């Protein structure tokens, strides 16, 4: 299959054009649903044989389940790469799950190859091993490389500047195009899931999906999600202090300068003394070399700088969503952009994460061929500098989106957090869920799962409200399934099968 191929009918582009690029108010949503329905009339068949992955390099034994990889063509020149793995047993009876990694600008294939996919890359990136706790043992899972410009997704224009509402719209179109290609999944229970900046991607996408009566949306789950910049920032200071990162002198300065009437504002406080104290906090949390994704894990490669050079390529680790309004964070980004000036190649690596294995594997020519990647696609990177630094953040919190979903009383919603993550810490998401004002159904309590010996172990803590739950995973960082695969598998199973936590 040639990845250069355009959609067979020009009607797809014409249908997409009527959808515009504005944020999705109710009228725009209704128009989008109608346009997508128009596009879906182009015909339906079985899963596209040309997209099937018939042989995947690096595996000692090829899987018994089917998998597909290719491009979803939307909006004329936008081509989103997907990798779809069917459920390992009874795929016709299992739900459909969409997974999105965050960033913004990081590939969802990382979720497949390093977190909960059916196989994980091994050191060196030449081979794969089967994952005992793969989520496709429970569901059919679609990994979508979004936004365009991430991973192997591309557009002819190569203009990869985008924003929150545009990404939600394009992801909705991509989902509809996937279901046109795979009509056997169109009526299945649908779950939208993701992590990190998926805290923005998933609820904004859900707003589009919930308006489409042809889709059977049942719920959404977000792991270590960015749900509110304010609660994320304010809670992280408490997290840092009570995990021993901030000394008593600094804590006293913070309380004195940033707090009044029993309330602290570490997020956008204009007090000069608070700003100076927060500079110390940011240097400790974000810049000292601690693993921001897992406080208790080592930093792969040692203490990273904000940028370095690798064979003439500028490598940066600036993926932070914390304290983005603070002057020190703005200054760091400006310095990076100045360093980047005139350079054609910039690589964006998550801090303290070894990306060698998945990057090596995905760039293997045989793997690219097996996954039907276009010949002129650039090399695969876990995160895209162009997308990340051209991305416009339109939302600062997701309260309205979740309240609209909750008002229907139709969807099961789970926000879960590894409890040693500092990028999107558990306390901030707990505060966020509580701010939604939903009725408490089950008070905060431990939840348990069976270990490999059949003994019950505490997986973390959970608090359940009407149609939404907040859950922590003990000892996990930002990428929960990578750190605690067995507990994460148990949590995911309970979520999609509607079992109590």
C-alpha positions as CSV (number, residue, x, y, z in Angstrom):
1,X,0.0,0.0,0.0
2,X,1.3,3.4,-0.8
3,X,0.9,5.9,2.0
4,X,0.7,8.7,-0.6
5,X,-2.7,7.5,-1.7
6,X,-5.5,10.0,-1.2
7,X,-9.0,9.0,-0.1
8,X,-10.8,7.3,-3.0
9,X,-13.5,9.9,-3.2
10,X,-13.2,13.6,-3.2
11,X,-16.4,13.8,-1.2
12,X,-14.5,13.1,2.0
13,X,-12.7,16.4,1.7
14,X,-15.8,18.3,0.8
15,X,-17.7,16.8,3.8
16,X,-14.8,17.7,6.1
17,X,-14.6,21.2,4.8
18,X,-18.1,22.1,6.2
19,X,-16.9,21.3,9.7
20,X,-14.6,24.4,9.9
21,X,-11.9,24.9,12.6
22,X,-13.8,26.7,15.3
23,X,-14.3,25.4,18.9
24,X,-17.1,23.0,19.3
25,X,-20.3,24.7,20.5
26,X,-23.5,22.8,20.3
27,X,-24.3,24.0,16.8
28,X,-20.8,23.3,15.5
29,X,-21.0,19.8,17.0
30,X,-24.3,19.1,15.3
31,X,-22.9,20.2,12.0
32,X,-19.8,18.1,12.5
33,X,-21.8,15.0,13.3
34,X,-23.9,15.6,10.2
35,X,-20.8,16.1,8.1
36,X,-19.1,13.0,9.4
37,X,-22.3,11.0,8.8
38,X,-22.2,12.3,5.2
39,X,-18.6,11.1,4.8
40,X,-19.4,7.7,6.2
41,X,-21.9,7.1,3.4
42,X,-19.0,6.3,1.1
43,X,-19.6,2.7,1.8
44,X,-18.6,0.1,4.2
45,X,-16.8,-3.2,4.0
46,X,-14.6,-5.5,6.1
47,X,-11.4,-4.4,7.8
48,X,-9.0,-3.2,5.1
49,X,-6.8,-6.1,4.0
50,X,-4.1,-3.7,2.8
51,X,-3.6,-2.4,6.3
52,X,-3.2,-5.8,8.0
53,X,0.2,-6.4,9.6
54,X,0.9,-9.9,8.4
55,X,4.5,-10.1,9.8
56,X,5.9,-8.0,12.6
57,X,9.7,-8.0,12.8
58,X,11.3,-8.7,16.2
59,X,8.9,-11.3,17.4
60,X,10.0,-14.9,17.9
61,X,6.4,-16.0,17.2
62,X,3.8,-14.0,15.3
63,X,0.6,-13.2,17.3
64,X,-2.6,-15.2,16.9
65,X,-4.7,-12.0,17.0
66,X,-5.0,-9.6,14.1
67,X,-3.4,-6.2,13.9
68,X,-3.5,-3.4,11.5
69,X,-1.5,-0.3,10.7
70,X,-2.0,2.5,8.2
71,X,-3.3,6.0,7.7
72,X,-6.6,7.6,8.4
73,X,-7.1,10.4,5.8
74,X,-9.1,13.4,7.0
75,X,-9.5,17.0,6.1
76,X,-7.9,16.5,2.7
77,X,-4.2,16.6,3.5
78,X,-4.1,15.2,7.1
79,X,-2.9,11.7,7.4
80,X,-3.0,10.2,10.9
81,X,-1.1,7.0,11.5
82,X,-2.8,4.4,13.6
83,X,-1.9,0.9,15.0
84,X,-4.9,-1.2,15.8
85,X,-4.7,-4.5,17.8
86,X,-7.7,-6.7,18.0
87,X,-8.6,-8.4,21.3
88,X,-6.6,-11.5,21.9
89,X,-9.8,-13.6,22.4
90,X,-13.4,-13.1,21.1
91,X,-12.6,-9.7,19.4
92,X,-16.2,-9.6,18.0
93,X,-17.5,-9.5,21.6
94,X,-15.0,-7.1,23.1
95,X,-15.3,-3.3,23.3
96,X,-13.3,-0.8,21.3
97,X,-10.8,1.4,23.2
98,X,-9.1,4.5,21.8
99,X,-5.8,5.4,23.5
100,X,-4.0,8.7,23.2
101,X,-0.6,9.6,24.8
102,X,0.0,13.3,25.8
103,X,2.8,15.8,25.6
104,X,1.3,17.6,23.8
105,X,3.2,16.1,20.9
106,X,4.1,12.6,22.0
107,X,3.2,9.4,20.2
108,X,0.5,6.9,21.3
109,X,2.7,4.2,19.9
110,X,4.8,4.7,23.1
111,X,1.7,3.5,25.0
112,X,1.7,0.4,22.8
113,X,5.4,-0.4,22.9
114,X,6.3,0.6,26.5
115,X,3.1,0.5,28.6
116,X,0.1,-1.7,27.9
117,X,0.4,-3.0,24.3
118,X,0.5,-6.7,23.4
119,X,4.3,-6.6,23.2
120,X,7.1,-4.3,24.5
121,X,10.4,-3.3,23.0
122,X,13.5,-4.9,24.5
123,X,16.8,-3.1,25.2
124,X,18.5,-2.2,22.0
125,X,15.2,-2.0,20.1
126,X,15.8,-5.1,17.9
127,X,13.2,-7.4,19.4
128,X,9.8,-7.5,21.1
129,X,8.5,-9.6,24.0
130,X,4.9,-10.4,24.7
131,X,3.3,-8.5,27.6
132,X,1.6,-10.6,30.1
133,X,-0.6,-7.6,31.1
134,X,-1.5,-6.4,27.7
135,X,-4.8,-4.5,27.7
136,X,-5.8,-6.1,24.4
137,X,-6.5,-9.2,26.4
138,X,-9.6,-7.3,27.4
139,X,-10.5,-5.1,24.4
140,X,-9.8,-4.1,20.8
141,X,-7.4,-1.1,21.1
142,X,-6.8,1.7,18.6
143,X,-3.5,3.6,19.2
144,X,-3.7,6.9,17.2
145,X,-0.6,9.1,16.5
146,X,-2.1,12.5,17.2
147,X,-1.9,15.4,16.5
148,X,-0.8,15.4,12.9
149,X,3.0,15.8,12.9
150,X,3.5,13.3,15.8
151,X,5.2,10.0,15.0
152,X,4.4,8.9,11.5
153,X,1.3,11.2,11.1
154,X,1.9,13.9,8.6
155,X,0.3,16.5,6.2
156,X,1.5,17.7,2.8
157,X,1.7,21.3,4.1
158,X,3.9,20.3,7.1
159,X,2.2,23.0,9.1
160,X,2.0,21.3,12.5
161,X,0.8,24.3,14.5
162,X,-2.5,23.3,16.2
163,X,-4.6,23.8,19.3
164,X,-6.9,22.0,21.7
165,X,-10.2,22.4,19.8
166,X,-8.6,21.6,16.5
167,X,-7.1,18.4,17.8
168,X,-10.4,17.3,19.3
169,X,-12.1,17.9,15.9
170,X,-9.5,16.1,13.9
171,X,-9.4,13.2,16.4
172,X,-13.2,12.9,16.0
173,X,-12.8,12.8,12.2
174,X,-10.1,10.2,12.5
175,X,-12.2,8.0,14.8
176,X,-15.1,8.2,12.3
177,X,-12.8,7.3,9.4
178,X,-11.4,4.4,11.4
179,X,-15.0,3.1,11.9
180,X,-15.7,3.5,8.2
181,X,-12.7,1.3,7.5
182,X,-13.6,-1.1,10.3
183,X,-17.5,-1.1,10.3
184,X,-17.6,-4.3,12.4
185,X,-16.5,-2.1,15.4
186,X,-18.9,0.8,14.7
187,X,-21.7,-0.4,17.1
188,X,-19.5,-1.6,19.9
189,X,-19.1,-0.1,23.3
190,X,-16.6,2.6,23.0
191,X,-14.2,3.9,25.6
192,X,-11.9,6.9,25.2
193,X,-8.7,6.6,27.2
194,X,-5.3,8.4,27.5
195,X,-2.8,9.8,29.8
196,X,-0.9,13.1,30.7
197,X,-2.0,15.8,28.2
198,X,-4.7,13.2,27.4
199,X,-6.4,15.0,30.3
200,X,-7.2,17.7,27.7
201,X,-7.4,15.5,24.6
202,X,-9.9,12.9,26.0
203,X,-12.7,15.1,27.5
204,X,-12.6,17.6,24.6
205,X,-12.9,14.7,22.2
206,X,-15.7,13.2,24.3
207,X,-17.7,16.4,23.7
208,X,-17.7,15.6,20.0
209,X,-18.4,11.9,20.4
210,X,-21.3,12.3,22.8
211,X,-23.2,14.3,20.2
212,X,-22.9,11.5,17.7
213,X,-25.8,9.1,18.2
214,X,-24.1,6.5,15.8
215,X,-21.3,6.1,18.4
216,X,-21.9,4.0,21.5
217,X,-19.7,5.9,24.0
218,X,-19.7,4.2,27.3
219,X,-17.0,5.9,29.2
220,X,-13.6,7.6,29.5
221,X,-10.5,7.0,31.6
222,X,-7.5,9.3,32.0
223,X,-4.2,8.4,33.7
224,X,-2.2,11.1,35.4
225,X,-4.0,13.7,33.4
226,X,-3.6,17.4,33.2
227,X,-7.1,18.4,34.3
228,X,-6.4,21.9,35.7
229,X,-3.2,23.9,35.5
230,X,-4.1,25.7,38.8
231,X,-4.7,22.6,40.9
232,X,-1.7,20.8,39.3
233,X,0.6,23.7,40.2
234,X,-0.8,24.3,43.7
235,X,-0.8,20.6,44.7
236,X,2.7,20.0,43.4
237,X,4.2,22.4,45.9
238,X,2.5,20.4,48.7
239,X,3.5,17.1,47.1
240,X,7.1,18.3,46.9
241,X,7.3,19.5,50.5
242,X,5.7,16.4,52.0
243,X,8.0,14.2,50.0
244,X,11.0,15.8,51.4
245,X,12.1,18.0,48.5
246,X,11.6,21.4,50.0
247,X,13.3,22.4,53.3
248,X,11.6,24.1,56.2
249,X,13.1,27.5,55.4
250,X,11.7,27.4,51.9
251,X,8.4,26.1,53.1
252,X,8.1,29.0,55.6
253,X,8.9,31.5,52.8
254,X,6.2,30.0,50.6
255,X,3.6,30.0,53.3
256,X,4.4,33.6,54.2
257,X,4.6,35.0,50.6
258,X,2.1,32.9,48.7
259,X,-0.7,32.2,51.2
260,X,-3.3,34.3,52.9
261,X,-6.6,33.6,54.8
262,X,-5.7,29.9,54.8
263,X,-5.4,29.6,51.0
264,X,-2.2,29.4,49.0
265,X,-1.7,30.5,45.4
266,X,1.5,29.0,43.9
267,X,0.1,29.1,40.4
268,X,0.1,32.7,39.3
269,X,0.8,34.8,42.4
270,X,2.0,38.3,41.6
271,X,3.8,38.8,44.9
272,X,7.5,39.2,44.2
273,X,8.6,37.3,47.3
274,X,6.3,34.4,46.2
275,X,7.8,34.5,42.7
276,X,11.3,34.3,44.2
277,X,10.3,31.4,46.4
278,X,8.7,29.6,43.5
279,X,11.8,29.9,41.4
280,X,13.5,27.7,44.1
281,X,10.7,25.2,43.9
282,X,10.9,25.0,40.1
283,X,14.6,24.5,40.2
284,X,14.3,21.7,42.7
285,X,11.3,19.9,41.1
286,X,11.9,20.5,37.4
287,X,15.6,21.2,37.0
288,X,17.6,19.4,39.6
289,X,17.7,16.0,37.9
290,X,14.9,14.3,39.7
291,X,12.8,12.0,37.6
292,X,9.6,14.1,37.3
293,X,7.7,11.1,36.0
294,X,8.6,8.9,39.0
295,X,10.1,10.5,42.0
296,X,11.6,7.3,43.3
297,X,13.0,6.0,39.9
298,X,16.5,6.7,38.6
299,X,16.9,9.2,35.8
300,X,17.8,7.3,32.7
301,X,21.1,8.7,31.3
302,X,21.8,10.6,34.5
303,X,20.9,14.2,35.3
304,X,19.7,15.8,32.0
305,X,20.2,19.4,31.0
306,X,17.4,21.3,29.3
307,X,19.2,20.7,26.1
308,X,22.3,19.0,24.6
309,X,23.7,18.2,21.2
310,X,23.7,14.7,19.8
311,X,25.5,14.3,16.4
312,X,24.7,17.9,15.6
313,X,21.1,17.6,16.6
314,X,19.7,19.8,19.4
315,X,18.1,17.6,22.0
316,X,15.7,19.1,24.5
317,X,13.7,17.7,27.4
318,X,11.3,20.5,27.9
319,X,7.9,18.8,28.0
320,X,6.8,20.4,31.3
321,X,3.2,21.3,31.9
322,X,4.0,22.6,35.4
323,X,4.2,26.3,36.3
324,X,4.0,27.3,32.6
325,X,2.9,30.8,33.6
326,X,5.9,31.4,35.8
327,X,8.6,33.7,34.4
328,X,11.4,31.1,34.8
329,X,9.5,28.6,32.7
330,X,8.9,31.3,30.0
331,X,12.6,32.2,30.1
332,X,13.7,28.6,29.6
333,X,11.4,28.2,26.5
334,X,12.7,31.5,25.0
335,X,16.3,30.3,25.5
336,X,15.4,27.0,23.8
337,X,13.8,28.8,20.8
338,X,16.9,31.0,20.4
339,X,19.2,27.9,20.4
340,X,16.9,26.2,17.9
341,X,17.1,29.1,15.5
342,X,18.5,28.1,12.2
343,X,18.6,24.4,13.1
344,X,16.7,22.0,11.0
345,X,16.7,19.1,13.4
346,X,15.5,19.2,17.0
347,X,14.7,16.2,19.1
348,X,12.3,16.3,22.0
349,X,12.9,13.5,24.5
350,X,10.9,13.1,27.7
351,X,13.2,13.8,30.7
352,X,14.7,10.8,32.4
353,X,13.1,8.4,29.9
354,X,15.3,6.1,27.8
355,X,13.7,6.3,24.3
356,X,16.3,4.3,22.5
357,X,14.5,0.9,22.2
358,X,11.1,2.1,20.8
359,X,12.9,4.7,18.6
360,X,15.3,2.2,17.2
361,X,12.5,-0.3,16.6
362,X,10.1,2.1,14.9
363,X,12.8,3.3,12.5
364,X,13.9,-0.1,11.4
365,X,13.1,-0.2,7.6
366,X,11.5,-3.6,7.9
367,X,9.2,-2.4,10.7
368,X,8.3,0.7,8.7
369,X,7.4,-1.6,5.7
370,X,5.4,-4.0,8.0
371,X,3.4,-1.0,9.4
372,X,2.8,0.4,5.9
373,X,4.6,3.7,6.6
374,X,4.9,6.1,3.7
375,X,8.3,6.2,2.0
376,X,8.9,9.9,2.6
377,X,7.9,9.9,6.2
378,X,10.5,11.4,8.5
379,X,12.2,9.3,11.2
380,X,10.0,8.3,14.1
381,X,10.5,10.2,17.3
382,X,8.7,9.6,20.6
383,X,7.8,13.3,20.9
384,X,7.6,16.0,18.2
385,X,9.4,19.3,18.9
386,X,7.4,21.0,16.0
387,X,4.1,20.0,17.4
388,X,4.9,20.6,21.1
389,X,6.3,24.1,20.6
390,X,3.7,25.1,18.0
391,X,0.8,24.0,20.1
392,X,-1.7,26.6,21.5
393,X,-3.2,25.7,24.8
394,X,-6.8,27.0,24.8
395,X,-8.1,25.4,28.0
396,X,-6.8,25.9,31.6
397,X,-9.2,23.4,33.2
398,X,-11.6,20.7,32.2
399,X,-14.5,21.4,34.6
400,X,-17.1,22.3,32.0
401,X,-16.3,19.3,29.8
402,X,-16.6,16.8,32.7
403,X,-19.7,18.5,34.1
404,X,-21.4,18.2,30.7
405,X,-20.5,14.5,30.4
406,X,-21.6,13.9,34.0
407,X,-24.9,15.7,33.5
408,X,-26.1,12.9,31.1
409,X,-25.7,10.2,33.8
410,X,-24.7,7.9,30.9
411,X,-20.9,7.5,31.1
412,X,-18.5,5.8,33.4
413,X,-15.5,8.1,34.1
414,X,-12.2,7.2,35.8
415,X,-9.3,9.5,36.6
416,X,-6.4,7.4,37.9
417,X,-2.9,8.5,39.0
418,X,0.3,6.8,39.9
419,X,1.1,8.3,43.3
420,X,4.8,9.1,42.8
421,X,4.4,11.1,39.6
422,X,5.3,14.8,39.8
423,X,4.4,15.8,36.2
424,X,0.6,15.4,36.9
425,X,0.5,14.6,40.6
426,X,-2.3,12.6,42.2
427,X,-3.2,15.3,44.7
428,X,-4.1,17.8,41.9
429,X,-6.3,15.4,40.1
430,X,-8.0,14.4,43.4
431,X,-8.7,18.1,44.1
432,X,-10.0,18.4,40.6
433,X,-12.5,15.5,40.8
434,X,-13.7,16.8,44.2
435,X,-14.2,20.3,42.7
436,X,-16.8,18.8,40.3
437,X,-19.2,18.6,43.3
438,X,-20.6,15.1,42.5
439,X,-22.3,13.0,45.2
440,X,-20.0,10.7,47.0
441,X,-21.0,7.0,46.5
442,X,-18.1,5.2,48.2
443,X,-15.8,7.0,50.6
444,X,-12.0,6.9,50.0
445,X,-10.7,3.4,50.7
446,X,-8.0,1.0,49.6
447,X,-8.6,-1.1,46.5
448,X,-6.9,-4.5,46.2
449,X,-5.8,-6.9,43.5
450,X,-4.3,-10.4,43.4
451,X,-0.5,-10.8,43.0
452,X,1.2,-13.6,41.1
453,X,0.8,-15.8,44.1
454,X,-2.9,-15.2,44.5
455,X,-2.5,-13.0,47.5
456,X,-4.4,-9.8,47.9
457,X,-2.3,-6.6,47.7
458,X,-3.3,-3.0,48.1
459,X,-3.2,-1.4,44.7
460,X,-3.8,2.1,45.9
461,X,-6.8,4.1,47.1
462,X,-10.2,5.0,45.4
463,X,-13.0,7.4,46.0
464,X,-16.2,7.0,44.0
465,X,-18.7,9.6,43.1
466,X,-21.8,9.4,40.9
467,X,-20.5,8.2,37.6
468,X,-16.9,9.2,38.2
469,X,-14.1,7.7,40.3
470,X,-10.7,8.9,41.4
471,X,-8.1,6.2,41.9
472,X,-4.4,6.1,42.9
473,X,-2.0,3.3,41.9
474,X,0.6,2.7,44.7
475,X,4.2,3.0,43.6
476,X,3.4,4.0,40.0
477,X,4.6,7.1,38.3
478,X,3.3,9.0,35.2
479,X,3.2,5.9,33.0
480,X,1.1,3.6,35.3
481,X,1.0,0.4,33.2
482,X,4.8,0.5,32.8
483,X,5.5,0.8,36.5
484,X,2.7,-1.4,37.9
485,X,1.5,-3.5,35.0
486,X,-0.5,-6.1,37.1
487,X,-2.3,-3.5,39.2
488,X,-3.0,-1.4,36.1
489,X,-4.4,-4.4,34.2
490,X,-6.8,-5.2,37.1
491,X,-7.9,-1.5,37.3
492,X,-8.5,-1.4,33.5
493,X,-10.5,-4.7,33.6
494,X,-12.8,-3.4,36.3
495,X,-13.3,-0.2,34.5
496,X,-14.4,-1.6,31.1
497,X,-16.4,-4.4,32.6
498,X,-18.2,-2.0,35.0
499,X,-17.1,-3.8,38.1
500,X,-16.7,-1.9,41.4
501,X,-13.1,-0.8,42.2
